[in-house]
Amino acid sequence: MAEQMSGPIETGAAMDYSEHEKTYSMFVTGAKYSVIIMVAVLIAMAAFFFTSAGGIVSFLLFLVLSIGAGILAR
């Protein structure tokens, strides 16, 4: 059977909340820029496959969309 404890229950180490906030901020920033890159890739792929724009124009479209959205997302 289980023992009955009457003393304090161990709750683990003290939390470093400033480190938690930094990690969360880095996660949100990484997620934001990852979504921007993925959307830019999809739009550039659509321009390449469904128009007669070509590979160079699609790549330039990707760069413009990535840089522009990155600047707006700051």
PDB file of N, CA, C and O in Angstrom:
ATOM      1  N   MET A   1       0.832  -1.177   0.000  1.00  0.00           N
ATOM      2  CA  MET A   1       0.000   0.000   0.000  1.00  0.00           C
ATOM      3  C   MET A   1       0.884   1.252   0.000  1.00  0.00           C
ATOM      4  O   MET A   1       2.063   1.204   0.350  1.00  0.00           O
ATOM      5  N   ALA A   2       0.288   2.347  -0.395  1.00  0.00           N
ATOM      6  CA  ALA A   2       1.042   3.591  -0.470  1.00  0.00           C
ATOM      7  C   ALA A   2       1.254   4.178   0.915  1.00  0.00           C
ATOM      8  O   ALA A   2       0.417   4.044   1.808  1.00  0.00           O
ATOM      9  N   GLU A   3       2.387   4.823   1.064  1.00  0.00           N
ATOM     10  CA  GLU A   3       2.676   5.470   2.341  1.00  0.00           C
ATOM     11  C   GLU A   3       1.961   6.807   2.407  1.00  0.00           C
ATOM     12  O   GLU A   3       1.791   7.483   1.392  1.00  0.00           O
ATOM     13  N   GLN A   4       1.549   7.179   3.587  1.00  0.00           N
ATOM     14  CA  GLN A   4       0.921   8.476   3.796  1.00  0.00           C
ATOM     15  C   GLN A   4       2.003   9.479   4.149  1.00  0.00           C
ATOM     16  O   GLN A   4       2.711   9.304   5.140  1.00  0.00           O
ATOM     17  N   MET A   5       2.140  10.542   3.339  1.00  0.00           N
ATOM     18  CA  MET A   5       3.139  11.568   3.590  1.00  0.00           C
ATOM     19  C   MET A   5       2.481  12.754   4.286  1.00  0.00           C
ATOM     20  O   MET A   5       1.393  13.187   3.908  1.00  0.00           O
ATOM     21  N   SER A   6       3.147  13.265   5.292  1.00  0.00           N
ATOM     22  CA  SER A   6       2.595  14.416   5.996  1.00  0.00           C
ATOM     23  C   SER A   6       3.418  15.677   5.764  1.00  0.00           C
ATOM     24  O   SER A   6       2.996  16.766   6.153  1.00  0.00           O
ATOM     25  N   GLY A   7       4.577  15.550   5.140  1.00  0.00           N
ATOM     26  CA  GLY A   7       5.442  16.694   4.903  1.00  0.00           C
ATOM     27  C   GLY A   7       5.114  17.389   3.577  1.00  0.00           C
ATOM     28  O   GLY A   7       4.139  17.038   2.913  1.00  0.00           O
ATOM     29  N   PRO A   8       5.930  18.372   3.197  1.00  0.00           N
ATOM     30  CA  PRO A   8       5.678  19.095   1.945  1.00  0.00           C
ATOM     31  C   PRO A   8       5.911  18.196   0.730  1.00  0.00           C
ATOM     32  O   PRO A   8       6.774  17.318   0.743  1.00  0.00           O
ATOM     33  N   ILE A   9       5.147  18.426  -0.285  1.00  0.00           N
ATOM     34  CA  ILE A   9       5.277  17.660  -1.527  1.00  0.00           C
ATOM     35  C   ILE A   9       6.295  18.371  -2.417  1.00  0.00           C
ATOM     36  O   ILE A   9       6.252  19.592  -2.567  1.00  0.00           O
ATOM     37  N   GLU A  10       7.192  17.614  -2.995  1.00  0.00           N
ATOM     38  CA  GLU A  10       8.217  18.189  -3.875  1.00  0.00           C
ATOM     39  C   GLU A  10       7.549  18.682  -5.162  1.00  0.00           C
ATOM     40  O   GLU A  10       6.855  17.923  -5.839  1.00  0.00           O
ATOM     41  N   THR A  11       7.763  19.947  -5.491  1.00  0.00           N
ATOM     42  CA  THR A  11       7.147  20.520  -6.690  1.00  0.00           C
ATOM     43  C   THR A  11       8.162  20.754  -7.802  1.00  0.00           C
ATOM     44  O   THR A  11       7.800  21.298  -8.845  1.00  0.00           O
ATOM     45  N   GLY A  12       9.378  20.375  -7.619  1.00  0.00           N
ATOM     46  CA  GLY A  12      10.386  20.560  -8.650  1.00  0.00           C
ATOM     47  C   GLY A  12      11.190  21.823  -8.429  1.00  0.00           C
ATOM     48  O   GLY A  12      11.032  22.517  -7.425  1.00  0.00           O
ATOM     49  N   ALA A  13      12.047  22.104  -9.377  1.00  0.00           N
ATOM     50  CA  ALA A  13      12.927  23.264  -9.274  1.00  0.00           C
ATOM     51  C   ALA A  13      12.147  24.554  -9.511  1.00  0.00           C
ATOM     52  O   ALA A  13      11.064  24.552 -10.098  1.00  0.00           O
ATOM     53  N   ALA A  14      12.721  25.639  -9.045  1.00  0.00           N
ATOM     54  CA  ALA A  14      12.097  26.943  -9.270  1.00  0.00           C
ATOM     55  C   ALA A  14      12.106  27.273 -10.760  1.00  0.00           C
ATOM     56  O   ALA A  14      13.053  26.941 -11.472  1.00  0.00           O
ATOM     57  N   MET A  15      11.052  27.922 -11.217  1.00  0.00           N
ATOM     58  CA  MET A  15      10.925  28.254 -12.635  1.00  0.00           C
ATOM     59  C   MET A  15      11.700  29.517 -12.964  1.00  0.00           C
ATOM     60  O   MET A  15      11.732  30.473 -12.189  1.00  0.00           O
ATOM     61  N   ASP A  16      12.326  29.495 -14.137  1.00  0.00           N
ATOM     62  CA  ASP A  16      13.032  30.661 -14.651  1.00  0.00           C
ATOM     63  C   ASP A  16      12.116  31.317 -15.680  1.00  0.00           C
ATOM     64  O   ASP A  16      12.191  31.009 -16.869  1.00  0.00           O
ATOM     65  N   TYR A  17      11.255  32.215 -15.223  1.00  0.00           N
ATOM     66  CA  TYR A  17      10.222  32.776 -16.090  1.00  0.00           C
ATOM     67  C   TYR A  17      10.781  33.641 -17.207  1.00  0.00           C
ATOM     68  O   TYR A  17      10.191  33.701 -18.286  1.00  0.00           O
ATOM     69  N   SER A  18      11.889  34.306 -16.980  1.00  0.00           N
ATOM     70  CA  SER A  18      12.461  35.114 -18.061  1.00  0.00           C
ATOM     71  C   SER A  18      12.941  34.217 -19.202  1.00  0.00           C
ATOM     72  O   SER A  18      12.833  34.591 -20.370  1.00  0.00           O
ATOM     73  N   GLU A  19      13.465  33.051 -18.877  1.00  0.00           N
ATOM     74  CA  GLU A  19      13.895  32.108 -19.919  1.00  0.00           C
ATOM     75  C   GLU A  19      12.692  31.525 -20.644  1.00  0.00           C
ATOM     76  O   GLU A  19      12.755  31.295 -21.851  1.00  0.00           O
ATOM     77  N   HIS A  20      11.611  31.285 -19.938  1.00  0.00           N
ATOM     78  CA  HIS A  20      10.386  30.808 -20.571  1.00  0.00           C
ATOM     79  C   HIS A  20       9.859  31.842 -21.563  1.00  0.00           C
ATOM     80  O   HIS A  20       9.454  31.492 -22.672  1.00  0.00           O
ATOM     81  N   GLU A  21       9.864  33.098 -21.170  1.00  0.00           N
ATOM     82  CA  GLU A  21       9.377  34.163 -22.044  1.00  0.00           C
ATOM     83  C   GLU A  21      10.254  34.310 -23.287  1.00  0.00           C
ATOM     84  O   GLU A  21       9.738  34.541 -24.380  1.00  0.00           O
ATOM     85  N   LYS A  22      11.568  34.180 -23.133  1.00  0.00           N
ATOM     86  CA  LYS A  22      12.470  34.243 -24.286  1.00  0.00           C
ATOM     87  C   LYS A  22      12.212  33.088 -25.249  1.00  0.00           C
ATOM     88  O   LYS A  22      12.179  33.286 -26.464  1.00  0.00           O
ATOM     89  N   THR A  23      12.033  31.892 -24.715  1.00  0.00           N
ATOM     90  CA  THR A  23      11.778  30.723 -25.543  1.00  0.00           C
ATOM     91  C   THR A  23      10.464  30.866 -26.291  1.00  0.00           C
ATOM     92  O   THR A  23      10.392  30.556 -27.481  1.00  0.00           O
ATOM     93  N   TYR A  24       9.426  31.330 -25.610  1.00  0.00           N
ATOM     94  CA  TYR A  24       8.128  31.526 -26.252  1.00  0.00           C
ATOM     95  C   TYR A  24       8.218  32.576 -27.350  1.00  0.00           C
ATOM     96  O   TYR A  24       7.650  32.404 -28.428  1.00  0.00           O
ATOM     97  N   SER A  25       8.923  33.648 -27.079  1.00  0.00           N
ATOM     98  CA  SER A  25       9.086  34.700 -28.078  1.00  0.00           C
ATOM     99  C   SER A  25       9.827  34.184 -29.312  1.00  0.00           C
ATOM    100  O   SER A  25       9.454  34.504 -30.441  1.00  0.00           O
ATOM    101  N   MET A  26      10.863  33.397 -29.101  1.00  0.00           N
ATOM    102  CA  MET A  26      11.606  32.823 -30.227  1.00  0.00           C
ATOM    103  C   MET A  26      10.729  31.848 -31.009  1.00  0.00           C
ATOM    104  O   MET A  26      10.805  31.809 -32.237  1.00  0.00           O
ATOM    105  N   PHE A  27       9.901  31.063 -30.325  1.00  0.00           N
ATOM    106  CA  PHE A  27       9.004  30.123 -30.992  1.00  0.00           C
ATOM    107  C   PHE A  27       7.995  30.858 -31.863  1.00  0.00           C
ATOM    108  O   PHE A  27       7.778  30.480 -33.015  1.00  0.00           O
ATOM    109  N   VAL A  28       7.375  31.906 -31.324  1.00  0.00           N
ATOM    110  CA  VAL A  28       6.377  32.663 -32.083  1.00  0.00           C
ATOM    111  C   VAL A  28       7.022  33.344 -33.286  1.00  0.00           C
ATOM    112  O   VAL A  28       6.438  33.363 -34.369  1.00  0.00           O
ATOM    113  N   THR A  29       8.211  33.898 -33.111  1.00  0.00           N
ATOM    114  CA  THR A  29       8.916  34.537 -34.220  1.00  0.00           C
ATOM    115  C   THR A  29       9.273  33.522 -35.297  1.00  0.00           C
ATOM    116  O   THR A  29       9.098  33.794 -36.485  1.00  0.00           O
ATOM    117  N   GLY A  30       9.766  32.366 -34.901  1.00  0.00           N
ATOM    118  CA  GLY A  30      10.091  31.327 -35.873  1.00  0.00           C
ATOM    119  C   GLY A  30       8.870  30.829 -36.617  1.00  0.00           C
ATOM    120  O   GLY A  30       8.928  30.591 -37.823  1.00  0.00           O
ATOM    121  N   ALA A  31       7.762  30.668 -35.903  1.00  0.00           N
ATOM    122  CA  ALA A  31       6.523  30.226 -36.550  1.00  0.00           C
ATOM    123  C   ALA A  31       6.019  31.268 -37.534  1.00  0.00           C
ATOM    124  O   ALA A  31       5.547  30.926 -38.618  1.00  0.00           O
ATOM    125  N   LYS A  32       6.117  32.534 -37.163  1.00  0.00           N
ATOM    126  CA  LYS A  32       5.650  33.615 -38.028  1.00  0.00           C
ATOM    127  C   LYS A  32       6.440  33.657 -39.333  1.00  0.00           C
ATOM    128  O   LYS A  32       5.855  33.735 -40.413  1.00  0.00           O
ATOM    129  N   TYR A  33       7.756  33.605 -39.237  1.00  0.00           N
ATOM    130  CA  TYR A  33       8.575  33.669 -40.443  1.00  0.00           C
ATOM    131  C   TYR A  33       8.503  32.375 -41.256  1.00  0.00           C
ATOM    132  O   TYR A  33       8.662  32.407 -42.477  1.00  0.00           O
ATOM    133  N   SER A  34       8.267  31.245 -40.600  1.00  0.00           N
ATOM    134  CA  SER A  34       8.088  29.995 -41.338  1.00  0.00           C
ATOM    135  C   SER A  34       6.820  30.036 -42.178  1.00  0.00           C
ATOM    136  O   SER A  34       6.816  29.584 -43.324  1.00  0.00           O
ATOM    137  N   VAL A  35       5.753  30.571 -41.617  1.00  0.00           N
ATOM    138  CA  VAL A  35       4.499  30.703 -42.380  1.00  0.00           C
ATOM    139  C   VAL A  35       4.686  31.653 -43.556  1.00  0.00           C
ATOM    140  O   VAL A  35       4.176  31.399 -44.647  1.00  0.00           O
ATOM    141  N   ILE A  36       5.409  32.741 -43.343  1.00  0.00           N
ATOM    142  CA  ILE A  36       5.659  33.688 -44.433  1.00  0.00           C
ATOM    143  C   ILE A  36       6.409  33.010 -45.569  1.00  0.00           C
ATOM    144  O   ILE A  36       6.049  33.174 -46.734  1.00  0.00           O
ATOM    145  N   ILE A  37       7.443  32.253 -45.244  1.00  0.00           N
ATOM    146  CA  ILE A  37       8.233  31.561 -46.268  1.00  0.00           C
ATOM    147  C   ILE A  37       7.387  30.521 -46.992  1.00  0.00           C
ATOM    148  O   ILE A  37       7.464  30.407 -48.216  1.00  0.00           O
ATOM    149  N   MET A  38       6.580  29.763 -46.253  1.00  0.00           N
ATOM    150  CA  MET A  38       5.755  28.732 -46.899  1.00  0.00           C
ATOM    151  C   MET A  38       4.722  29.336 -47.845  1.00  0.00           C
ATOM    152  O   MET A  38       4.503  28.808 -48.935  1.00  0.00           O
ATOM    153  N   VAL A  39       4.092  30.423 -47.446  1.00  0.00           N
ATOM    154  CA  VAL A  39       3.109  31.074 -48.315  1.00  0.00           C
ATOM    155  C   VAL A  39       3.794  31.635 -49.553  1.00  0.00           C
ATOM    156  O   VAL A  39       3.259  31.526 -50.656  1.00  0.00           O
ATOM    157  N   ALA A  40       4.969  32.235 -49.386  1.00  0.00           N
ATOM    158  CA  ALA A  40       5.706  32.768 -50.534  1.00  0.00           C
ATOM    159  C   ALA A  40       6.106  31.647 -51.486  1.00  0.00           C
ATOM    160  O   ALA A  40       6.044  31.828 -52.702  1.00  0.00           O
ATOM    161  N   VAL A  41       6.515  30.498 -50.964  1.00  0.00           N
ATOM    162  CA  VAL A  41       6.870  29.359 -51.814  1.00  0.00           C
ATOM    163  C   VAL A  41       5.656  28.876 -52.591  1.00  0.00           C
ATOM    164  O   VAL A  41       5.754  28.598 -53.786  1.00  0.00           O
ATOM    165  N   LEU A  42       4.511  28.773 -51.922  1.00  0.00           N
ATOM    166  CA  LEU A  42       3.307  28.304 -52.607  1.00  0.00           C
ATOM    167  C   LEU A  42       2.862  29.259 -53.706  1.00  0.00           C
ATOM    168  O   LEU A  42       2.458  28.814 -54.780  1.00  0.00           O
ATOM    169  N   ILE A  43       2.928  30.557 -53.457  1.00  0.00           N
ATOM    170  CA  ILE A  43       2.553  31.534 -54.482  1.00  0.00           C
ATOM    171  C   ILE A  43       3.527  31.482 -55.649  1.00  0.00           C
ATOM    172  O   ILE A  43       3.112  31.542 -56.806  1.00  0.00           O
ATOM    173  N   ALA A  44       4.822  31.371 -55.356  1.00  0.00           N
ATOM    174  CA  ALA A  44       5.822  31.288 -56.428  1.00  0.00           C
ATOM    175  C   ALA A  44       5.652  30.004 -57.237  1.00  0.00           C
ATOM    176  O   ALA A  44       5.823  30.014 -58.456  1.00  0.00           O
ATOM    177  N   MET A  45       5.315  28.896 -56.569  1.00  0.00           N
ATOM    178  CA  MET A  45       5.076  27.646 -57.290  1.00  0.00           C
ATOM    179  C   MET A  45       3.847  27.758 -58.179  1.00  0.00           C
ATOM    180  O   MET A  45       3.843  27.244 -59.298  1.00  0.00           O
ATOM    181  N   ALA A  46       2.810  28.421 -57.696  1.00  0.00           N
ATOM    182  CA  ALA A  46       1.610  28.611 -58.508  1.00  0.00           C
ATOM    183  C   ALA A  46       1.931  29.464 -59.730  1.00  0.00           C
ATOM    184  O   ALA A  46       1.441  29.191 -60.826  1.00  0.00           O
ATOM    185  N   ALA A  47       2.750  30.492 -59.544  1.00  0.00           N
ATOM    186  CA  ALA A  47       3.143  31.329 -60.686  1.00  0.00           C
ATOM    187  C   ALA A  47       3.971  30.527 -61.682  1.00  0.00           C
ATOM    188  O   ALA A  47       3.849  30.735 -62.889  1.00  0.00           O
ATOM    189  N   PHE A  48       4.801  29.626 -61.206  1.00  0.00           N
ATOM    190  CA  PHE A  48       5.638  28.827 -62.099  1.00  0.00           C
ATOM    191  C   PHE A  48       4.818  27.784 -62.858  1.00  0.00           C
ATOM    192  O   PHE A  48       4.986  27.618 -64.066  1.00  0.00           O
ATOM    193  N   PHE A  49       3.936  27.087 -62.154  1.00  0.00           N
ATOM    194  CA  PHE A  49       3.215  25.979 -62.772  1.00  0.00           C
ATOM    195  C   PHE A  49       2.005  26.415 -63.594  1.00  0.00           C
ATOM    196  O   PHE A  49       1.701  25.785 -64.607  1.00  0.00           O
ATOM    197  N   PHE A  50       1.318  27.455 -63.193  1.00  0.00           N
ATOM    198  CA  PHE A  50       0.049  27.798 -63.822  1.00  0.00           C
ATOM    199  C   PHE A  50       0.105  29.012 -64.729  1.00  0.00           C
ATOM    200  O   PHE A  50      -0.913  29.382 -65.314  1.00  0.00           O
ATOM    201  N   THR A  51       1.257  29.640 -64.862  1.00  0.00           N
ATOM    202  CA  THR A  51       1.405  30.761 -65.791  1.00  0.00           C
ATOM    203  C   THR A  51       2.612  30.493 -66.678  1.00  0.00           C
ATOM    204  O   THR A  51       3.319  29.501 -66.503  1.00  0.00           O
ATOM    205  N   SER A  52       2.830  31.359 -67.596  1.00  0.00           N
ATOM    206  CA  SER A  52       4.010  31.229 -68.459  1.00  0.00           C
ATOM    207  C   SER A  52       5.139  32.125 -67.962  1.00  0.00           C
ATOM    208  O   SER A  52       5.968  32.572 -68.755  1.00  0.00           O
ATOM    209  N   ALA A  53       5.179  32.392 -66.655  1.00  0.00           N
ATOM    210  CA  ALA A  53       6.157  33.325 -66.096  1.00  0.00           C
ATOM    211  C   ALA A  53       7.571  32.768 -66.160  1.00  0.00           C
ATOM    212  O   ALA A  53       8.506  33.516 -66.449  1.00  0.00           O
ATOM    213  N   GLY A  54       7.754  31.496 -65.902  1.00  0.00           N
ATOM    214  CA  GLY A  54       9.083  30.913 -65.927  1.00  0.00           C
ATOM    215  C   GLY A  54       9.709  30.851 -64.550  1.00  0.00           C
ATOM    216  O   GLY A  54       9.184  31.399 -63.581  1.00  0.00           O
ATOM    217  N   GLY A  55      10.850  30.167 -64.484  1.00  0.00           N
ATOM    218  CA  GLY A  55      11.517  29.928 -63.215  1.00  0.00           C
ATOM    219  C   GLY A  55      12.147  31.157 -62.603  1.00  0.00           C
ATOM    220  O   GLY A  55      12.068  31.355 -61.390  1.00  0.00           O
ATOM    221  N   ILE A  56      12.767  31.983 -63.415  1.00  0.00           N
ATOM    222  CA  ILE A  56      13.451  33.175 -62.883  1.00  0.00           C
ATOM    223  C   ILE A  56      12.445  34.158 -62.309  1.00  0.00           C
ATOM    224  O   ILE A  56      12.653  34.719 -61.233  1.00  0.00           O
ATOM    225  N   VAL A  57      11.351  34.363 -63.037  1.00  0.00           N
ATOM    226  CA  VAL A  57      10.320  35.280 -62.545  1.00  0.00           C
ATOM    227  C   VAL A  57       9.686  34.730 -61.268  1.00  0.00           C
ATOM    228  O   VAL A  57       9.396  35.488 -60.343  1.00  0.00           O
ATOM    229  N   SER A  58       9.475  33.439 -61.217  1.00  0.00           N
ATOM    230  CA  SER A  58       8.909  32.834 -60.008  1.00  0.00           C
ATOM    231  C   SER A  58       9.854  32.985 -58.829  1.00  0.00           C
ATOM    232  O   SER A  58       9.413  33.264 -57.714  1.00  0.00           O
ATOM    233  N   PHE A  59      11.138  32.807 -59.059  1.00  0.00           N
ATOM    234  CA  PHE A  59      12.115  32.981 -57.987  1.00  0.00           C
ATOM    235  C   PHE A  59      12.153  34.436 -57.517  1.00  0.00           C
ATOM    236  O   PHE A  59      12.222  34.698 -56.316  1.00  0.00           O
ATOM    237  N   LEU A  60      12.109  35.363 -58.440  1.00  0.00           N
ATOM    238  CA  LEU A  60      12.088  36.778 -58.064  1.00  0.00           C
ATOM    239  C   LEU A  60      10.809  37.123 -57.304  1.00  0.00           C
ATOM    240  O   LEU A  60      10.839  37.914 -56.362  1.00  0.00           O
ATOM    241  N   LEU A  61       9.690  36.530 -57.712  1.00  0.00           N
ATOM    242  CA  LEU A  61       8.438  36.722 -56.991  1.00  0.00           C
ATOM    243  C   LEU A  61       8.560  36.192 -55.564  1.00  0.00           C
ATOM    244  O   LEU A  61       8.095  36.831 -54.621  1.00  0.00           O
ATOM    245  N   PHE A  62       9.182  35.033 -55.408  1.00  0.00           N
ATOM    246  CA  PHE A  62       9.412  34.474 -54.074  1.00  0.00           C
ATOM    247  C   PHE A  62      10.238  35.425 -53.217  1.00  0.00           C
ATOM    248  O   PHE A  62       9.903  35.672 -52.058  1.00  0.00           O
ATOM    249  N   LEU A  63      11.317  35.958 -53.786  1.00  0.00           N
ATOM    250  CA  LEU A  63      12.161  36.885 -53.020  1.00  0.00           C
ATOM    251  C   LEU A  63      11.403  38.145 -52.612  1.00  0.00           C
ATOM    252  O   LEU A  63      11.492  38.591 -51.468  1.00  0.00           O
ATOM    253  N   VAL A  64      10.658  38.713 -53.558  1.00  0.00           N
ATOM    254  CA  VAL A  64       9.922  39.945 -53.265  1.00  0.00           C
ATOM    255  C   VAL A  64       8.872  39.693 -52.187  1.00  0.00           C
ATOM    256  O   VAL A  64       8.738  40.484 -51.253  1.00  0.00           O
ATOM    257  N   LEU A  65       8.127  38.594 -52.311  1.00  0.00           N
ATOM    258  CA  LEU A  65       7.097  38.289 -51.315  1.00  0.00           C
ATOM    259  C   LEU A  65       7.710  38.010 -49.950  1.00  0.00           C
ATOM    260  O   LEU A  65       7.188  38.475 -48.937  1.00  0.00           O
ATOM    261  N   SER A  66       8.801  37.264 -49.902  1.00  0.00           N
ATOM    262  CA  SER A  66       9.437  36.931 -48.625  1.00  0.00           C
ATOM    263  C   SER A  66       9.977  38.180 -47.934  1.00  0.00           C
ATOM    264  O   SER A  66       9.751  38.389 -46.742  1.00  0.00           O
ATOM    265  N   ILE A  67      10.676  38.988 -48.675  1.00  0.00           N
ATOM    266  CA  ILE A  67      11.262  40.194 -48.082  1.00  0.00           C
ATOM    267  C   ILE A  67      10.176  41.180 -47.671  1.00  0.00           C
ATOM    268  O   ILE A  67      10.212  41.739 -46.575  1.00  0.00           O
ATOM    269  N   GLY A  68       9.203  41.387 -48.570  1.00  0.00           N
ATOM    270  CA  GLY A  68       8.122  42.330 -48.265  1.00  0.00           C
ATOM    271  C   GLY A  68       7.301  41.909 -47.061  1.00  0.00           C
ATOM    272  O   GLY A  68       7.017  42.726 -46.184  1.00  0.00           O
ATOM    273  N   ALA A  69       6.918  40.645 -47.010  1.00  0.00           N
ATOM    274  CA  ALA A  69       6.132  40.170 -45.868  1.00  0.00           C
ATOM    275  C   ALA A  69       6.969  40.158 -44.594  1.00  0.00           C
ATOM    276  O   ALA A  69       6.443  40.411 -43.510  1.00  0.00           O
ATOM    277  N   GLY A  70       8.254  39.868 -44.707  1.00  0.00           N
ATOM    278  CA  GLY A  70       9.125  39.905 -43.539  1.00  0.00           C
ATOM    279  C   GLY A  70       9.243  41.294 -42.952  1.00  0.00           C
ATOM    280  O   GLY A  70       9.281  41.465 -41.734  1.00  0.00           O
ATOM    281  N   ILE A  71       9.302  42.280 -43.821  1.00  0.00           N
ATOM    282  CA  ILE A  71       9.368  43.669 -43.349  1.00  0.00           C
ATOM    283  C   ILE A  71       8.050  44.086 -42.697  1.00  0.00           C
ATOM    284  O   ILE A  71       8.043  44.760 -41.667  1.00  0.00           O
ATOM    285  N   LEU A  72       6.929  43.676 -43.311  1.00  0.00           N
ATOM    286  CA  LEU A  72       5.627  44.023 -42.753  1.00  0.00           C
ATOM    287  C   LEU A  72       5.354  43.295 -41.441  1.00  0.00           C
ATOM    288  O   LEU A  72       4.600  43.802 -40.611  1.00  0.00           O
ATOM    289  N   ALA A  73       5.934  42.145 -41.237  1.00  0.00           N
ATOM    290  CA  ALA A  73       5.657  41.347 -40.039  1.00  0.00           C
ATOM    291  C   ALA A  73       6.438  41.810 -38.815  1.00  0.00           C
ATOM    292  O   ALA A  73       6.188  41.308 -37.719  1.00  0.00           O
ATOM    293  N   ARG A  74       7.338  42.711 -38.953  1.00  0.00           N
ATOM    294  CA  ARG A  74       8.121  43.175 -37.799  1.00  0.00           C
ATOM    295  C   ARG A  74       7.318  43.899 -36.802  1.00  0.00           C
ATOM    296  O   ARG A  74       7.850  44.343 -35.785  1.00  0.00           O
TER     297      ARG A  74
END
